[in-house]
């Protein structure tokens, strides 16, 4: 029993350091922050990356193991960035203020991050 508990802890530790794919040459990383993507009523864990040309969500190892893939949006796709008001669903992360990205087609993306305002500040110069 003890050995399986150690193995489980090691698995969790690897999940926190899930290796990212390399950014293309010339694409500078401006911000990297742990985040949960509120998607279909559930907050999915991972990392939010902001580069000069894209916003990227990289899922942690658990989310990747159940099929969530890296997703990226170009800066041209993002029409607005602001802070969403709190809601009542604890599973989606709505009990906290979330980063809200609105795409040009009207799609709304919600991310639980430690400081949504810092991400918004980093996104503004990209426009």
VMD Tcl script that builds the backbone (N, CA, C; Angstrom):
set m [mol new atoms 381]
animate dup $m
set s [atomselect $m all]
$s set {name element resname resid chain x y z} {
  {N N UNK 1 A 0.824 -1.203 0.000}
  {CA C UNK 1 A 0.000 0.000 0.000}
  {C C UNK 1 A 0.858 1.251 0.000}
  {N N UNK 2 A 1.911 1.252 0.792}
  {CA C UNK 2 A 2.792 2.415 0.872}
  {C C UNK 2 A 3.425 2.713 -0.485}
  {N N UNK 3 A 3.857 1.676 -1.212}
  {CA C UNK 3 A 4.514 1.883 -2.504}
  {C C UNK 3 A 3.571 2.546 -3.502}
  {N N UNK 4 A 2.304 2.161 -3.518}
  {CA C UNK 4 A 1.377 2.777 -4.462}
  {C C UNK 4 A 1.085 4.225 -4.102}
  {N N UNK 5 A 1.094 4.560 -2.813}
  {CA C UNK 5 A 0.902 5.954 -2.409}
  {C C UNK 5 A 2.065 6.806 -2.877}
  {N N UNK 6 A 3.295 6.280 -2.784}
  {CA C UNK 6 A 4.463 7.012 -3.266}
  {C C UNK 6 A 4.359 7.193 -4.773}
  {N N UNK 7 A 3.980 6.150 -5.488}
  {CA C UNK 7 A 3.833 6.240 -6.943}
  {C C UNK 7 A 2.801 7.275 -7.344}
  {N N UNK 8 A 1.710 7.346 -6.599}
  {CA C UNK 8 A 0.672 8.326 -6.893}
  {C C UNK 8 A 1.191 9.749 -6.690}
  {N N UNK 9 A 1.937 9.967 -5.600}
  {CA C UNK 9 A 2.515 11.293 -5.344}
  {C C UNK 9 A 3.494 11.674 -6.448}
  {N N UNK 10 A 4.296 10.714 -6.913}
  {CA C UNK 10 A 5.236 10.997 -7.996}
  {C C UNK 10 A 4.482 11.345 -9.277}
  {N N UNK 11 A 3.385 10.660 -9.539}
  {CA C UNK 11 A 2.568 10.962 -10.712}
  {C C UNK 11 A 2.024 12.387 -10.630}
  {N N UNK 12 A 1.538 12.773 -9.450}
  {CA C UNK 12 A 1.035 14.134 -9.274}
  {C C UNK 12 A 2.150 15.160 -9.468}
  {N N UNK 13 A 3.328 14.871 -8.966}
  {CA C UNK 13 A 4.447 15.810 -9.105}
  {C C UNK 13 A 4.812 15.987 -10.573}
  {N N UNK 14 A 4.801 14.914 -11.338}
  {CA C UNK 14 A 5.096 15.027 -12.772}
  {C C UNK 14 A 4.037 15.868 -13.456}
  {N N UNK 15 A 2.790 15.745 -13.024}
  {CA C UNK 15 A 1.705 16.496 -13.638}
  {C C UNK 15 A 1.863 17.989 -13.473}
  {N N UNK 16 A 2.460 18.417 -12.363}
  {CA C UNK 16 A 2.644 19.840 -12.141}
  {C C UNK 16 A 3.731 20.418 -13.035}
  {N N UNK 17 A 4.614 19.578 -13.541}
  {CA C UNK 17 A 5.691 20.042 -14.407}
  {C C UNK 17 A 5.559 19.452 -15.806}
  {N N UNK 18 A 4.356 19.378 -16.309}
  {CA C UNK 18 A 4.109 18.825 -17.633}
  {C C UNK 18 A 4.910 19.615 -18.655}
  {N N UNK 19 A 5.733 18.937 -19.473}
  {CA C UNK 19 A 6.585 19.676 -20.403}
  {C C UNK 19 A 5.776 20.365 -21.507}
  {N N UNK 20 A 6.082 21.611 -21.744}
  {CA C UNK 20 A 5.432 22.376 -22.811}
  {C C UNK 20 A 6.103 22.084 -24.131}
  {N N UNK 21 A 5.361 22.275 -25.201}
  {CA C UNK 21 A 5.980 22.234 -26.513}
  {C C UNK 21 A 6.778 23.516 -26.681}
  {N N UNK 22 A 7.795 23.470 -27.495}
  {CA C UNK 22 A 8.625 24.654 -27.708}
  {C C UNK 22 A 7.872 25.666 -28.561}
  {N N UNK 23 A 8.112 26.925 -28.261}
  {CA C UNK 23 A 7.538 27.989 -29.076}
  {C C UNK 23 A 8.367 28.110 -30.353}
  {N N UNK 24 A 7.728 28.512 -31.450}
  {CA C UNK 24 A 8.493 28.703 -32.683}
  {C C UNK 24 A 9.574 29.772 -32.498}
  {N N UNK 25 A 10.625 29.667 -33.261}
  {CA C UNK 25 A 11.711 30.634 -33.180}
  {C C UNK 25 A 11.176 32.035 -33.470}
  {N N UNK 26 A 11.563 32.972 -32.643}
  {CA C UNK 26 A 11.130 34.354 -32.824}
  {C C UNK 26 A 9.844 34.706 -32.086}
  {N N UNK 27 A 9.169 33.725 -31.494}
  {CA C UNK 27 A 7.946 34.000 -30.733}
  {C C UNK 27 A 8.302 34.082 -29.252}
  {N N UNK 28 A 8.292 35.298 -28.724}
  {CA C UNK 28 A 8.713 35.520 -27.341}
  {C C UNK 28 A 7.568 35.270 -26.367}
  {N N UNK 29 A 7.882 34.623 -25.256}
  {CA C UNK 29 A 6.919 34.375 -24.188}
  {C C UNK 29 A 6.837 35.614 -23.308}
  {N N UNK 30 A 5.645 36.196 -23.208}
  {CA C UNK 30 A 5.448 37.401 -22.406}
  {C C UNK 30 A 4.945 37.088 -21.006}
  {N N UNK 31 A 4.144 36.019 -20.867}
  {CA C UNK 31 A 3.541 35.685 -19.582}
  {C C UNK 31 A 3.255 34.198 -19.544}
  {N N UNK 32 A 3.516 33.583 -18.399}
  {CA C UNK 32 A 3.187 32.179 -18.165}
  {C C UNK 32 A 2.569 32.107 -16.785}
  {N N UNK 33 A 1.354 31.567 -16.708}
  {CA C UNK 33 A 0.647 31.539 -15.435}
  {C C UNK 33 A -0.207 30.287 -15.344}
  {N N UNK 34 A -0.196 29.648 -14.172}
  {CA C UNK 34 A -1.098 28.514 -13.938}
  {C C UNK 34 A -2.524 29.009 -14.113}
  {N N UNK 35 A -3.347 28.175 -14.730}
  {CA C UNK 35 A -4.716 28.599 -15.011}
  {C C UNK 35 A -5.632 27.388 -15.090}
  {N N UNK 36 A -6.906 27.645 -14.875}
  {CA C UNK 36 A -7.959 26.670 -15.149}
  {C C UNK 36 A -8.838 27.265 -16.228}
  {N N UNK 37 A -9.093 26.483 -17.269}
  {CA C UNK 37 A -9.952 26.921 -18.362}
  {C C UNK 37 A -11.358 26.444 -18.037}
  {N N UNK 38 A -12.277 27.366 -17.800}
  {CA C UNK 38 A -13.677 27.011 -17.522}
  {C C UNK 38 A -14.318 26.653 -18.854}
  {N N UNK 39 A -14.535 25.353 -19.028}
  {CA C UNK 39 A -15.008 24.846 -20.314}
  {C C UNK 39 A -16.122 23.834 -20.074}
  {N N UNK 40 A -17.274 24.096 -20.662}
  {CA C UNK 40 A -18.433 23.206 -20.519}
  {C C UNK 40 A -18.783 22.950 -19.055}
  {N N UNK 41 A -18.686 24.006 -18.231}
  {CA C UNK 41 A -19.092 23.915 -16.839}
  {C C UNK 41 A -18.083 23.312 -15.891}
  {N N UNK 42 A -16.869 22.989 -16.393}
  {CA C UNK 42 A -15.834 22.400 -15.557}
  {C C UNK 42 A -14.531 23.165 -15.778}
  {N N UNK 43 A -13.800 23.445 -14.705}
  {CA C UNK 43 A -12.506 24.121 -14.815}
  {C C UNK 43 A -11.422 23.079 -15.078}
  {N N UNK 44 A -10.753 23.186 -16.222}
  {CA C UNK 44 A -9.698 22.258 -16.629}
  {C C UNK 44 A -8.340 22.872 -16.319}
  {N N UNK 45 A -7.461 22.138 -15.628}
  {CA C UNK 45 A -6.189 22.669 -15.166}
  {C C UNK 45 A -5.113 22.693 -16.228}
  {N N UNK 46 A -4.230 23.676 -16.115}
  {CA C UNK 46 A -3.111 23.777 -17.035}
  {C C UNK 46 A -2.358 25.074 -16.860}
  {N N UNK 47 A -1.785 25.549 -17.932}
  {CA C UNK 47 A -0.980 26.762 -17.941}
  {C C UNK 47 A -1.442 27.660 -19.077}
  {N N UNK 48 A -1.579 28.943 -18.785}
  {CA C UNK 48 A -1.919 29.936 -19.793}
  {C C UNK 48 A -0.637 30.655 -20.187}
  {N N UNK 49 A -0.342 30.657 -21.476}
  {CA C UNK 49 A 0.845 31.318 -22.007}
  {C C UNK 49 A 0.401 32.467 -22.890}
  {N N UNK 50 A 1.044 33.608 -22.751}
  {CA C UNK 50 A 0.785 34.742 -23.634}
  {C C UNK 50 A 2.094 35.037 -24.343}
  {N N UNK 51 A 2.062 34.999 -25.672}
  {CA C UNK 51 A 3.236 35.334 -26.471}
  {C C UNK 51 A 2.933 36.593 -27.274}
  {N N UNK 52 A 3.878 37.008 -28.073}
  {CA C UNK 52 A 3.673 38.206 -28.890}
  {C C UNK 52 A 2.543 38.023 -29.899}
  {N N UNK 53 A 2.284 36.790 -30.295}
  {CA C UNK 53 A 1.291 36.578 -31.349}
  {C C UNK 53 A 0.131 35.665 -30.973}
  {N N UNK 54 A 0.215 34.958 -29.816}
  {CA C UNK 54 A -0.834 34.000 -29.470}
  {C C UNK 54 A -1.107 33.970 -27.978}
  {N N UNK 55 A -2.273 33.421 -27.635}
  {CA C UNK 55 A -2.614 33.010 -26.278}
  {C C UNK 55 A -2.780 31.496 -26.358}
  {N N UNK 56 A -2.083 30.783 -25.473}
  {CA C UNK 56 A -2.042 29.318 -25.540}
  {C C UNK 56 A -2.460 28.757 -24.195}
  {N N UNK 57 A -3.326 27.737 -24.226}
  {CA C UNK 57 A -3.639 26.989 -23.008}
  {C C UNK 57 A -3.035 25.605 -23.173}
  {N N UNK 58 A -2.148 25.244 -22.239}
  {CA C UNK 58 A -1.550 23.913 -22.232}
  {C C UNK 58 A -2.092 23.150 -21.036}
  {N N UNK 59 A -2.807 22.054 -21.273}
  {CA C UNK 59 A -3.387 21.297 -20.157}
  {C C UNK 59 A -2.307 20.605 -19.338}
  {N N UNK 60 A -2.608 20.367 -18.060}
  {CA C UNK 60 A -1.684 19.589 -17.242}
  {C C UNK 60 A -1.764 18.117 -17.666}
  {N N UNK 61 A -0.943 17.279 -17.057}
  {CA C UNK 61 A -0.856 15.883 -17.504}
  {C C UNK 61 A -2.170 15.127 -17.331}
  {N N UNK 62 A -2.897 15.387 -16.264}
  {CA C UNK 62 A -4.173 14.687 -16.077}
  {C C UNK 62 A -5.156 15.059 -17.174}
  {N N UNK 63 A -5.308 16.349 -17.421}
  {CA C UNK 63 A -6.253 16.791 -18.444}
  {C C UNK 63 A -5.837 16.273 -19.826}
  {N N UNK 64 A -4.535 16.249 -20.090}
  {CA C UNK 64 A -4.055 15.706 -21.364}
  {C C UNK 64 A -4.351 14.218 -21.472}
  {N N UNK 65 A -4.256 13.503 -20.343}
  {CA C UNK 65 A -4.498 12.058 -20.366}
  {C C UNK 65 A -5.957 11.718 -20.652}
  {N N UNK 66 A -6.871 12.663 -20.388}
  {CA C UNK 66 A -8.283 12.396 -20.693}
  {C C UNK 66 A -8.715 13.081 -21.995}
  {N N UNK 67 A -7.732 13.570 -22.761}
  {CA C UNK 67 A -8.031 14.035 -24.109}
  {C C UNK 67 A -8.009 15.528 -24.370}
  {N N UNK 68 A -7.742 16.355 -23.374}
  {CA C UNK 68 A -7.689 17.796 -23.613}
  {C C UNK 68 A -6.346 18.132 -24.252}
  {N N UNK 69 A -6.377 18.774 -25.389}
  {CA C UNK 69 A -5.157 19.098 -26.130}
  {C C UNK 69 A -4.798 20.573 -25.965}
  {N N UNK 70 A -3.560 20.887 -26.302}
  {CA C UNK 70 A -3.138 22.281 -26.300}
  {C C UNK 70 A -4.027 23.050 -27.278}
  {N N UNK 71 A -4.440 24.249 -26.870}
  {CA C UNK 71 A -5.300 25.079 -27.708}
  {C C UNK 71 A -4.685 26.466 -27.757}
  {N N UNK 72 A -4.682 27.061 -28.954}
  {CA C UNK 72 A -4.085 28.383 -29.118}
  {C C UNK 72 A -5.024 29.275 -29.926}
  {N N UNK 73 A -4.978 30.555 -29.598}
  {CA C UNK 73 A -5.747 31.563 -30.316}
  {C C UNK 73 A -4.788 32.665 -30.719}
  {N N UNK 74 A -4.886 33.127 -31.957}
  {CA C UNK 74 A -4.017 34.217 -32.386}
  {C C UNK 74 A -4.519 35.530 -31.796}
  {N N UNK 75 A -3.651 36.503 -31.681}
  {CA C UNK 75 A -4.055 37.786 -31.093}
  {C C UNK 75 A -5.124 38.466 -31.930}
  {N N UNK 76 A -5.142 38.202 -33.233}
  {CA C UNK 76 A -6.167 38.789 -34.094}
  {C C UNK 76 A -7.562 38.252 -33.775}
  {N N UNK 77 A -7.640 37.048 -33.242}
  {CA C UNK 77 A -8.928 36.449 -32.894}
  {C C UNK 77 A -9.557 37.073 -31.655}
  {N N UNK 78 A -8.732 37.643 -30.771}
  {CA C UNK 78 A -9.225 38.160 -29.492}
  {C C UNK 78 A -9.738 39.583 -29.670}
  {N N UNK 79 A -11.055 39.738 -29.513}
  {CA C UNK 79 A -11.685 41.048 -29.684}
  {C C UNK 79 A -11.683 41.854 -28.388}
  {N N UNK 80 A -11.776 41.180 -27.244}
  {CA C UNK 80 A -11.833 41.882 -25.957}
  {C C UNK 80 A -11.292 40.995 -24.846}
  {N N UNK 81 A -10.728 41.646 -23.831}
  {CA C UNK 81 A -10.243 40.948 -22.633}
  {C C UNK 81 A -10.686 41.758 -21.425}
  {N N UNK 82 A -11.375 41.082 -20.507}
  {CA C UNK 82 A -11.818 41.762 -19.288}
  {C C UNK 82 A -11.984 40.737 -18.176}
  {N N UNK 83 A -12.506 41.189 -17.044}
  {CA C UNK 83 A -12.699 40.315 -15.892}
  {C C UNK 83 A -14.184 39.983 -15.775}
  {N N UNK 84 A -14.499 38.683 -15.737}
  {CA C UNK 84 A -15.887 38.223 -15.600}
  {C C UNK 84 A -16.305 38.274 -14.140}
  {N N UNK 85 A -17.550 38.585 -13.910}
  {CA C UNK 85 A -18.087 38.601 -12.554}
  {C C UNK 85 A -18.190 37.185 -12.011}
  {N N UNK 86 A -18.269 37.085 -10.712}
  {CA C UNK 86 A -18.408 35.785 -10.062}
  {C C UNK 86 A -19.766 35.175 -10.361}
  {N N UNK 87 A -19.813 33.850 -10.251}
  {CA C UNK 87 A -21.066 33.121 -10.424}
  {C C UNK 87 A -21.248 32.162 -9.262}
  {N N UNK 88 A -22.117 31.158 -9.457}
  {CA C UNK 88 A -22.449 30.243 -8.369}
  {C C UNK 88 A -21.966 28.822 -8.575}
  {N N UNK 89 A -21.308 28.512 -9.681}
  {CA C UNK 89 A -20.886 27.142 -9.954}
  {C C UNK 89 A -19.450 26.922 -9.465}
  {N N UNK 90 A -19.254 26.197 -8.363}
  {CA C UNK 90 A -17.889 25.993 -7.855}
  {C C UNK 90 A -17.055 25.079 -8.747}
  {N N UNK 91 A -17.672 24.228 -9.542}
  {CA C UNK 91 A -16.955 23.297 -10.403}
  {C C UNK 91 A -16.295 24.033 -11.575}
  {N N UNK 92 A -16.903 25.107 -12.041}
  {CA C UNK 92 A -16.369 25.846 -13.193}
  {C C UNK 92 A -15.405 26.953 -12.791}
  {N N UNK 93 A -15.184 27.147 -11.503}
  {CA C UNK 93 A -14.311 28.214 -11.044}
  {C C UNK 93 A -15.008 29.556 -10.937}
  {N N UNK 94 A -16.333 29.563 -11.061}
  {CA C UNK 94 A -17.090 30.815 -11.092}
  {C C UNK 94 A -17.147 31.533 -9.741}
  {N N UNK 95 A -16.731 30.870 -8.666}
  {CA C UNK 95 A -16.740 31.549 -7.376}
  {C C UNK 95 A -15.658 32.633 -7.313}
  {N N UNK 96 A -14.748 32.610 -8.268}
  {CA C UNK 96 A -13.689 33.622 -8.360}
  {C C UNK 96 A -13.910 34.489 -9.594}
  {N N UNK 97 A -13.332 35.666 -9.566}
  {CA C UNK 97 A -13.345 36.504 -10.770}
  {C C UNK 97 A -12.419 35.840 -11.783}
  {N N UNK 98 A -12.862 35.756 -13.033}
  {CA C UNK 98 A -12.106 35.050 -14.056}
  {C C UNK 98 A -11.732 35.972 -15.203}
  {N N UNK 99 A -10.655 35.617 -15.881}
  {CA C UNK 99 A -10.261 36.304 -17.097}
  {C C UNK 99 A -11.238 35.901 -18.191}
  {N N UNK 100 A -11.826 36.890 -18.857}
  {CA C UNK 100 A -12.769 36.609 -19.953}
  {C C UNK 100 A -12.165 37.134 -21.243}
  {N N UNK 101 A -11.950 36.229 -22.200}
  {CA C UNK 101 A -11.500 36.600 -23.529}
  {C C UNK 101 A -12.654 36.390 -24.488}
  {N N UNK 102 A -13.009 37.432 -25.211}
  {CA C UNK 102 A -14.081 37.337 -26.196}
  {C C UNK 102 A -13.442 37.347 -27.579}
  {N N UNK 103 A -13.745 36.313 -28.354}
  {CA C UNK 103 A -13.202 36.214 -29.703}
  {C C UNK 103 A -14.064 36.996 -30.678}
  {N N UNK 104 A -13.534 37.259 -31.846}
  {CA C UNK 104 A -14.243 38.016 -32.869}
  {C C UNK 104 A -15.558 37.387 -33.294}
  {N N UNK 105 A -15.672 36.052 -33.197}
  {CA C UNK 105 A -16.917 35.375 -33.577}
  {C C UNK 105 A -17.930 35.323 -32.442}
  {N N UNK 106 A -17.603 35.954 -31.297}
  {CA C UNK 106 A -18.523 35.988 -30.164}
  {C C UNK 106 A -18.271 34.910 -29.118}
  {N N UNK 107 A -17.379 33.961 -29.392}
  {CA C UNK 107 A -17.053 32.918 -28.427}
  {C C UNK 107 A -16.399 33.543 -27.205}
  {N N UNK 108 A -16.826 33.101 -26.013}
  {CA C UNK 108 A -16.268 33.608 -24.760}
  {C C UNK 108 A -15.443 32.506 -24.111}
  {N N UNK 109 A -14.198 32.831 -23.756}
  {CA C UNK 109 A -13.300 31.911 -23.069}
  {C C UNK 109 A -13.086 32.438 -21.656}
  {N N UNK 110 A -13.216 31.564 -20.657}
  {CA C UNK 110 A -13.047 31.964 -19.257}
  {C C UNK 110 A -11.894 31.185 -18.643}
  {N N UNK 111 A -10.985 31.923 -17.972}
  {CA C UNK 111 A -9.828 31.313 -17.333}
  {C C UNK 111 A -9.740 31.776 -15.888}
  {N N UNK 112 A -9.572 30.823 -14.975}
  {CA C UNK 112 A -9.314 31.159 -13.577}
  {C C UNK 112 A -7.800 31.327 -13.458}
  {N N UNK 113 A -7.372 32.542 -13.167}
  {CA C UNK 113 A -5.954 32.844 -12.980}
  {C C UNK 113 A -5.798 33.623 -11.677}
  {N N UNK 114 A -4.580 33.662 -11.154}
  {CA C UNK 114 A -4.345 34.321 -9.876}
  {C C UNK 114 A -4.676 35.811 -9.924}
  {N N UNK 115 A -4.332 36.480 -11.012}
  {CA C UNK 115 A -4.569 37.909 -11.126}
  {C C UNK 115 A -5.014 38.219 -12.554}
  {N N UNK 116 A -6.313 38.190 -12.840}
  {CA C UNK 116 A -6.785 38.426 -14.207}
  {C C UNK 116 A -6.324 39.765 -14.784}
  {N N UNK 117 A -6.216 40.780 -13.945}
  {CA C UNK 117 A -5.820 42.103 -14.424}
  {C C UNK 117 A -4.416 42.103 -15.008}
  {N N UNK 118 A -3.508 41.293 -14.445}
  {CA C UNK 118 A -2.144 41.247 -14.977}
  {C C UNK 118 A -2.120 40.645 -16.377}
  {N N UNK 119 A -2.976 39.660 -16.637}
  {CA C UNK 119 A -3.047 39.071 -17.975}
  {C C UNK 119 A -3.630 40.092 -18.947}
  {N N UNK 120 A -4.666 40.805 -18.529}
  {CA C UNK 120 A -5.278 41.823 -19.384}
  {C C UNK 120 A -4.245 42.894 -19.740}
  {N N UNK 121 A -3.454 43.317 -18.764}
  {CA C UNK 121 A -2.414 44.308 -19.007}
  {C C UNK 121 A -1.416 43.807 -20.035}
  {N N UNK 122 A -1.065 42.532 -19.960}
  {CA C UNK 122 A -0.120 41.951 -20.924}
  {C C UNK 122 A -0.741 41.816 -22.310}
  {N N UNK 123 A -2.034 41.606 -22.384}
  {CA C UNK 123 A -2.702 41.452 -23.674}
  {C C UNK 123 A -2.897 42.788 -24.389}
  {N N UNK 124 A -3.118 43.870 -23.665}
  {CA C UNK 124 A -3.396 45.157 -24.288}
  {C C UNK 124 A -2.343 45.609 -25.296}
  {N N UNK 125 A -1.053 45.530 -24.992}
  {CA C UNK 125 A -0.071 45.980 -25.984}
  {C C UNK 125 A -0.053 45.131 -27.257}
  {N N UNK 126 A -0.637 43.926 -27.197}
  {CA C UNK 126 A -0.630 43.041 -28.360}
  {C C UNK 126 A -1.597 43.500 -29.434}
  {N N UNK 127 A -2.534 44.329 -29.117}
  {CA C UNK 127 A -3.560 44.703 -30.100}
  {C C UNK 127 A -3.054 45.734 -31.070}
}
mol reanalyze $m
mol bondsrecalc $m
mol representation Tube
mol addrep $m
